[in-house]
Amino acid sequence: MPDPPPPSLDAVQLGAYFALIEVTSLLRHAIEQQLREAGNLSYVQFQLLARLGDAPTGSHRMTDLADGVVYSRSALTYQAGLLEKAGLVTRGPASDDERGITVTITDAGRARLAEVFPGHIEIVSNLLFEPLSRDDVETLAGVLAPVRDHMRSTPPRSAAPRRRKGGGG
């Protein structure tokens, strides 16, 4: 008996997928350039500062940040270290778990966000929202929310067991 054909996408699905990938790539490129020029920040560093800035306490656990920005724990640790060296965040033991690390935005971090936000908002407004009507934006939000929720329904990466280095048992 022959193997079933591999799954495929129809022309509409393929077109939607390629349009989404191209739009996100173009938008991210423009945002990354603006963040570097306005605040000497990488995209991930901006995401970290923005999440911390939005938090009522200005703090988050590293694992929660990694899950939120969809970044590996080790890469996030490196980025948080760069932000700490620049005086934009502090890191310390989590109050509820001494093995956990909490990252907190500093006043300098909030000031850096204030420097980059106007240009960031301008880029997002001009590139993403300008060609759309208000109804289009509402439709886009309504379409993307369940997709995001579906993708987020799997356990976060921080819940996955860490692989041990080396072999042996």
N, C-alpha and C positions, 0 to 999 in steps of 0.2 A: 504494500500500500504506500503510495507516495506521501511525502511529508506535506503538511498543510503549508500553503503559501505564507510567507512572513507577513506580519501586520504592515499595513501601509496607511498613508494619509491621502485623503482625496485632495483635489486641486484647491478647494476652498480652505481646508485645514492647513495645507502646505503654505498657501499664500499668507494666511493669518500668522502662522508660525514665523515665517521669514520676515514679515512686516514687524512683528513684535521684537524679534532679535535685532533687526536693524535700528528700530526706534530706540530701544534701550541702549544699544552700543553708541549711537550718535549722541544721545542725551548724556550718557555717562562720560563720554570723551569730553564734551563741552564743560560739564560740571567739574571734572577732574582738573582741566586746564584752569578754570576760574578759581578753584580752591587753592591750587599751587600759586597762582599769581597774587591772589588777594590775601592769603593767610599762610602760605607755605605748609599746607596740609594735604595729605593724601585723602582719597575718597573714604577709606576705612577710618582714618583718624577723625574725619569730619563726622562720620556716622557715630563713632564712639562719643565724641563730644556732644553731639546733638541729643543722643539718647540720655546721656548723663545730665545735660542741661534741662531736659524735659522731666526728669525724675524729681519728685517732690523733695527728696533728700539730697539730690545731686550725686547719688551713689547707686552703683549696681555691683552685683557679684560678677566676677569674670566669666563664669559659665553662662550666666544669663545674657551678658553682652555678646558672647560668642554665638549663642543661639539666635539672638536678635539680629545680628548683622551677618549671620551665616558665614562665619569665618572660623578657621580652626583655632583651638585653644592656644597652641604654640605660636601661631602667627599673631594672634591677638595679644598675647603676652609681650611679644616683640614690639608691636605698635604701641601698646600701653607704656612700655618702657621708654620709647621715644617721646611720647607725650609727657611722661613724668620728667625726663631730662629737660624738656622745654619749659617745665613748670606749669603745664596746663592741667595735669591731674596729679593726684597722690594715690598711692596703693598701700593697703594695709590688710592685716588679718580681718576676716569677717567676724562680726560680733557673735554670730550664732554657730560658727564652725571654724576653729583655728586653722584647719587645713585649707579653708576657702580664702580667696582674696577679694577684697572690695576695692573698687576704683571710684574715686570721688573727683568731680570737676573742681578746679580752683577758680578764684576770681579772674586770674589771667586766662584760663580756659574759657570762661564766660565772655571775657572781652574779645578773645579771638573769634568766638562764634559770632559776636555782634559785628565784627569786621567783615566776615565772609557772607553772612546771611543776606544782605541786600543784593549782592551780585548773584548769589545762589538762587534767590527767589526770581530775579530778573531772567536768568537762563531758563528756569523751569517754566515760567510764565510765557516767555517768548517762543521757546522751542516746542513745548508740549501743549500748552493750553491755547495759545493765540489762534491757531487754525481751527479750533473747536468752538462750537456753541456751548452755552451752559447746559443744554439738554445732552449734548455729546459727552460733556465731562461727567455728568451724572450717570449716563449709560456706561461710560468707560469704568467708572468706579464700581458700578453695579456688576459689570462683567468680571472685573479683576478680583473683587473681594472673594467670591466663592472659589476661584482658582487658587488664590493665595491661601485661603483657609484649608482647601484640600491638600495643598503641598505642605502646609504646616501641621497637618493632622498626624503625620508620622512623628515618632518620638524625636526630640531634638538630639543633635549630635552629642551634646554633653551627657545624655543618658546612655549612650553607647559605651560599652566597656573599652577601656584603653588597651591597646595591644602592648604587650611587654616586649622590651627590646631583648634581643638575643634569643637563643633557643633554650632547650633544656626544660626540665619540668620541675 
